[in-house]
C-alpha cells in the first residue's frame, strides 16, 4: 500500500499540469484519505499484526493529507513544494522501515529532516520566519552530528553496518555503550522538540503557515519513533543510563512545556509548549526500556496527533475579521457565530483528549504510560505537573466557550469541520472501547 | 434495574438534545416528564431492593479491559442506595427550578444538569475503582461549564479555582488507585476488600486517597475553593453541589479507602480525625464573620461535613458499626436538609438579587410562607428531634463520647453554636421590621410543593428511620465480615 502511495505521488507530480489543477487536487485528496483510512482499518482489524512503524506512517499520511486538503482549499494552489517534500519524507520513512544498513537509516532520517527544513524555508512568511528556520537548521545539524557519532559508535561496537548485527549485539558494560546512549538521546531530543533543547520551536510554530506546521510538529516525532522501533537494542545497551536520561528529559519537558504555556496568548505558541510537555510523557514511556513501552508511546503519540489535528483543522477553517485566528482572544466568537453544536463539541473533545481528562481516550493513553513507567515517583511528578497543563487547556476552553466576544467568527469551509467530526468520532469510539489502542 | 437507571439517564440527555433550544415550554414539559419517570424509578428501586441483604444487589458486570483488571461493574447496597435515591430526587427538582431561574441557554444548562445526573449515578453505583474514577472525574467539565457560564459575579475566578482544585484531587486519586491496582492486579472492589495488603502500600494508599477525597469536602484547609464555588454557582447547581457533590468525598472514603486499608486507618486515622475536629472548630468561628447568606449556609454545611468526616475516621479506627451507620445517615440527611435550605434561600435571591445580610430584615412580613419553610429547614439542619438529621447525629454523639469524651464535648459545643448561628441568621433575615418597603412576592405553589416534598422526606425518615437504619446496618455488617475474613 505504501508503494502504491509513493508511486501515485510520483505519478501525480510528473503528470502535473497547471491547466489541470482541479482534477489533480481532487486526486491527491482522494488518494491521501483512501490510504489513511485503509491503513486505520487494517490496524483496527489486525491489531498487533500490523507493524508499529506502519502505524506511524499512517499518521504521517493522515496528517499531511488533512493539511494539504485544508491549505489547498484555502489558497487554491497546487503546492508542488508540498508534494516534493511529502515525497521525500515518505521515501525517508520507507527507507527507515526497510533498510538493513545503519548508514542508510541515518541518511533516511536526514532526508526526512532536510525535506522538512526545505518546506519550512519555502513556506516562511517573512524575514523572521527565515531566521527561525535557520535556528532550526543549526539545532538539527548539531543533533544530526550527535546522532551520526552514535551511529558510528554502533557500527564500531557491532563491527558491521548491518542493523541485524547491531540488534543481536549483547551489551558488555563498556563506556562506549554509555556514550552511544547519551549521544543518541541528545540527538533525538532535538528532533522531537523536547526540552531542554527546544528554543527555536515556539518561534517556528508562530511563524509558519499551518500546513507546514503540521509537518514540523508531527512528522519528526513519528520519524524518531520509527527509528527507535528499528533500533530497539539501543535501549538495552545501558538501560539504567537510558532510563535516567529519559527521566531527566521528561522532567525538563514538563517544567518547560507546562510553565512556558501558562503565559502564552497565541494559539500556536500554546500548542507548541503543550507539545513539548507531551513529549515529556513520551520520554517517561521510553524510560521503561521495553518494547511494550515503545508501543504505548506510539499509541499516546497517535491519539495526541488525532486530537491535535482536529483542533488545528477547526482553527484553520475559521476566519476572524477576514484573517486567520492567531490569538486566544479571537476564539471567543466561536459559539456566537451560530449555535453550532457539532463544531463546539468537536473542538471541546479535541481539547479534552489533549488534556487527558477522564473519561476521554487521552486519559487512557496517559494511564497506560503510568502503568508501564519505570519510576512511579516520576509519574507522580508528571501528574502533578499536568495540573498546570490543565490550567493552560482550561484557558483555551474558557476563551472558546465561556468568554463573550463581540466579533463573529466565520466558518470558512464546512468540509474541514466534517473532517474534524470524522476524526472525533474515532476518538469517541476509542474512548468507549479503548482495547484497540491500549492493549 | 441498574440498566434501567442508565437507560433513563442517557435518555434524558438524548431527549433534551432533540428539543429546539428556543422552545422553553417544550423543555419544561420534557423536564416534568423526566421527573415523573424519576419518581417511578425511585419507587421501583425501593420495591426491588431487599433490605435483608447487606451485600451488593442488582449486580451488572461486563468485562471491559481484562488485561488491566477493569470491569464495567455496577451494583447497589445499603450505602449507595440512598445516594442514588438522593440523585433521582434532587436532579429533577433542580431541573424544574431551572426553568424559573435560568433565562439564557436553558437547553444547554439542562443538558449539563442531566449529564451530571448520569455521571453521579455511575459514580455511586460503580464497584470497580477505575469506573468509579472515570465517572467521578467526568463530573469536572459539566460543573465547570455551569459555573463558568451561568455563575454569579465572580464566576470566572471561582470556576477556575474549582476546576484546578478538583483536578488536583483527581490526580491524587488516580495515582492512589493506580498504585494499589498495580500491587493487587485489578480494580475490583471485591479484590481490594479481600486482599492482604502490605503495611507500606496501605499507608501510601490511605494518605493519598484520603487526601483526594477530603479535597472534595469543605474541610480545612481545602474549604475555600468549594465554599467559593457554592457561593458563585447558580442556584440549581448549588442544590446538587450541597446535596450530592460533597457526598462523593464521603462516599469515596467509605467505599474505597477505609474498609480497604484497615491497618493504615488504625495507625493514621487520628491525623484526619484531628484535622476534621480543627476544621469544625475553625469553621464554627469563621461563620460568624460571613456577610453573604449563601456563604454562610456553605460554611454551616462545612461544619456538618467536618463532623461527618470525624465520625468516619473514628468509626473505622475503632470498628464502631453504629458510628459508620450514623455517617451514612448523616450523608443522606445533610443532602436533604441543606439542599432544601439552599433552595429556600434561592427563592428569596431570585426575587431580590441580593445575598448580603445587611440588606435584609423583616422578610417574614412580605414572605410569611417562605419564612416558615426556611425556619423548618434551619431546624432540620440543626438536627431538631423528629428529623432524620437528629436520628443520625444522636447516634454519632453517643458513640463519639465513648471513643473520646473531650472531643465529643467540643463537637457538641460546635453544634450548639450551629443552632445559635442558624437562628441568628433567621432573625437577621426574616424577623423585625423592614426599613424600606420592598415589593417582594411570596413563594408560588410549585416552589411550596418542592419544599414540602423534601421536608416531608426529612420528617418521614426522622419519625420512621427503621428502613434506613436497617439497610445501612446490614451493609455495615457485611463490610465488617470482609474485615474479619481478611484477618
Interface residues (C-beta under 8 A of the other chain):
Chain A: X339 X352 X357 X358 X359 X367 X370 X371 X376 X379 X380 X383 X384 X386 X387 X390 X391 X394 X398 X401 X402 X434 X435 X438 X439
Chain B: X21 X65 X67 X68 X133 X134 X135 X137 X138 X140 X141 X144 X145 X148 X149 X156 X159 X160 X163 X164 X167 X168 X170 X171 X174 X175 X178 X179 X182
